[in-house]
């Protein structure tokens, strides 16, 4: 994804090295690396690691998301700009005091974006990966961040009380992971990418396990692809939710939403 715009003018040779390595936004990336470097030797090391394929966000230690700067540790899933569409819809459905849960939270970017837009939500987040949980706790001070597998991570007292359950579950079909950019498939956990044979294994689990946790009129939201959306909508409907899909062509973002009776 494109890095946040930056005004620093980076050295031409740094830009050239990044461009030669295939970095589409070479000038912006070079400027960010210059700012992050402690000295010329550190800059050379950062550029060398970026050229070798490490994600820019892992080198910087942060990612821009929904107007925020969220910490992203090495080995943790990097939040995509298209997922801002999911966060915006989750925030639009939330209200102060409402229970909001971000499952498969990664670094906690979606939860952070919702809380920034709707202060006062009763915020919970969870992930299976201990590195992601540690990162999310730093990005979500004061929120309850749990470690565990989907709904099993949550305190039992939340069952039937969740107003907004948002989860950017993995949805890449297993066979398509090898087609992803090297920085994703080599440096992000496959558990954050692999959605099974058709990419929707976790959507099925989320719908079946998540529906009973929703409050009356509560919403479940997740991201998917445009091609998968009809099946994902049917999955939510089969769980008893009033389901629909939304698409943002500008960000090539697709989400599915289900409302509890």
N, C-alpha and C positions, 0 to 999 in steps of 0.2 A: 504494500500500500504506500502511497506517497507520504513522505515525512511532512511534519508541519512546516509552513513557509518560514524562511529565515533570511535575514538581510546581510549577514556576514559574507564578505567576499573571500572565498577560500583560495589557496594556492592553485594555480592552473594545473600543475603536475598531479596534485591530489585528485582534482576533478577528472583529469584524463585517465588516471589509473582506475577510478571507479567506473567511468564510462566504458572503458575497455573490458571491464569485468562484467558488464551487462546491467549496471545500475541505471535504471531509466531516469531517476531523479538525482543524477550524480552531483550536480552543483549544490542542491539543497542538502544532500547527505554529507557532502564534504564540509559544508559550513557547520553542520551540527557536530561532526567529529572534531573539527577544529576547536569548537567551543568546549567540548568534553575533555579534550586533551590537557594534561598537566604540563607537558613540555613537548618539544619536537620528537623525542624518542617515543613518548607515549602515543603521539599522533601517528607515527609510522607504524606502531604496533596495532593501533585501532584500524588503520586503513588496510594493513596486511590481513587482519582477521576478517574484515568486511569483504575484501577481495576473495578470501578463501570461502566465503559463503555464509558467515555468521549473520544472523538477523541484526539489522541496524539497532532495533530496540533493545536487544540483549547487550549490545556494546554500549549504548547510551545509559541503560538502566531504567528507561522510561519509554512510554508511548503516549502520543497525543490521542485522546478519545473524547468526543463530545465536549470539546472545549476544556478538558481537564488534562493534566499530566499525571499518568498513573505509573507506578513503579512496576517494572517487569524484570524478573530475575532470569538468568540463563536457565534454559530447560523448561520455562513456563510458557504456555500458549500466549502468543501475541494477539491482542485484540484487534480485529479488523475494522476498518472504517465503515463497512457496510452494516456492521452490527450496531452502529449508532441508531439505525432505523428500528431495531428491536428495542433498544433502550428508550427511545422516544415514545414508542407505543406503551411500554410498561409504565413509564412516568405519567402518561396521559390517563392511565387507568387507576393510578394510585392517589391517595389522599393522606394528609397528616393523620397519624395514629393508626393507619392501616398496616396490616402485616404484609410485608413484601419479602419474597424469598427469591434469591438468585442461585439456582443450582448449576453445577458444572461451571462454577464462577471464574475459574482461572485466577487471574490477578485481581478480580473483583471490579473490573471496569464497568460492567453494566449496572451493578449495584451502586457504584459510586456516582454514575451519571443520573440514576433515578433519585438518589438522595440529594444531589445538587439541585435538581429541579423541584423536588417535593420534600422540603425539610420536615422532620418530625415523623417520618414513617418508622414503623417498628421493623427494622431491617435485619434480615438473616441471609447468610450466604454459605455455600458448602461446595466442597470439591473432594475428590478421592485422592488427589496428588498432594502429598505433604508440602512440596515446594510451592505449589499454588496456594495452599491454605496459609502458609507463612507470609507470602506476598500479599494476599488479600487482607490479612489482618493489619498489615501496615497501611494499605490503601483505604481501609474502612475502620478507622478508630472509633470505638464505641459501639460498633455493630457486633452481632453474634456471628462468628465465622466458625463453621463446624467442618470436621473431616469425616467423610463417609461416602457411601455409594447411593447417589440420588436421594430419595426420600428417607432412606434409613439413617441418613446423617442428622435429621431434624429432631428436635425435642418433641415427644409425643403430644405435649399440650398444644402444639400448633395445628394438630389434625382438625380439619373442619373450620379453621379460622383464617386461612390464607386468602387475602384479597387479590394479590397478584403473585403468580408463580411463573417466573421467567427463567428459561434455561436454554443456553446456547449449546445444546448437546451436539456431539460429533455427528456429521451427516455425510462424510465422504465415503462412497462405496470402497470396500477394501481393495478391490482391483485398481482403483483410480489413485491410490495414494502414491504409487510410483510415478505418476504423471504430474504430481505437485511440484512447485519450485523446490530446489534443493534446500533452501533455508528453512522451509517448513518441514519437509519430510525427514531431514537430518538433524534438526535442532529443536523441534517441538515434540512433546510426547505423543506417541501414536494413539494413546488412549484418548487424547483430545481431538483426534482427527477421524479415527476409524469408526464408521457407522454400520459396519456389517455389509452383507452382500448387496443390498440395495440402498444402503446408507441410512435406513430408517429404523434399525434395531432399537436404538435408544429412544426414538420418538414413541415407539410402541410401548416400551417400558414406562416412559414418562407419563403417557396418557393413562395407562391402566393403573399405575401406582399413584399418580398425582391427583387425579380427579377427586378421590375421597378427602384430600387435604384442603380442597377449596371451600371457602365460605359460600353461602348462597349468593349467587350473582358474581362470584369470583372468577378471575380469568387465568388461563394458562396460555403462555406465549412461548414460541420457540422459532429459531431460524431454520431455513431449509433452502433448497434451490427451487427455481421456477419449475423445473421438470418434475421434481419430487412433490411439489405442493399439493396437487390433487389427491395423491395417496396419503399425504400427511394430514390433510383435512379430513379424509375418511377415517383415519386412525383416531382423531379426536372425537369425531362424531360417534364412532363405535364405543367410545368411553362415556357416552351420554352428554357430551358437551355440544353447545351450539357453535359450530366451527366455520371459519372462513379464512381466506388467505389475503394478504396485502403485499403489493410489490412496489418498489421504488426504482424506476429505471435509471435514475441518475447515479445511484450507488450500486445498481445491479443487486439489490437486496430483496429477499423474499422472506416473509414470516407467515406463520399460521397462528391463529388465535382461537381459543375455545372458551366459551362462557358457561359456567355452571348454572343449573336451573335455580 
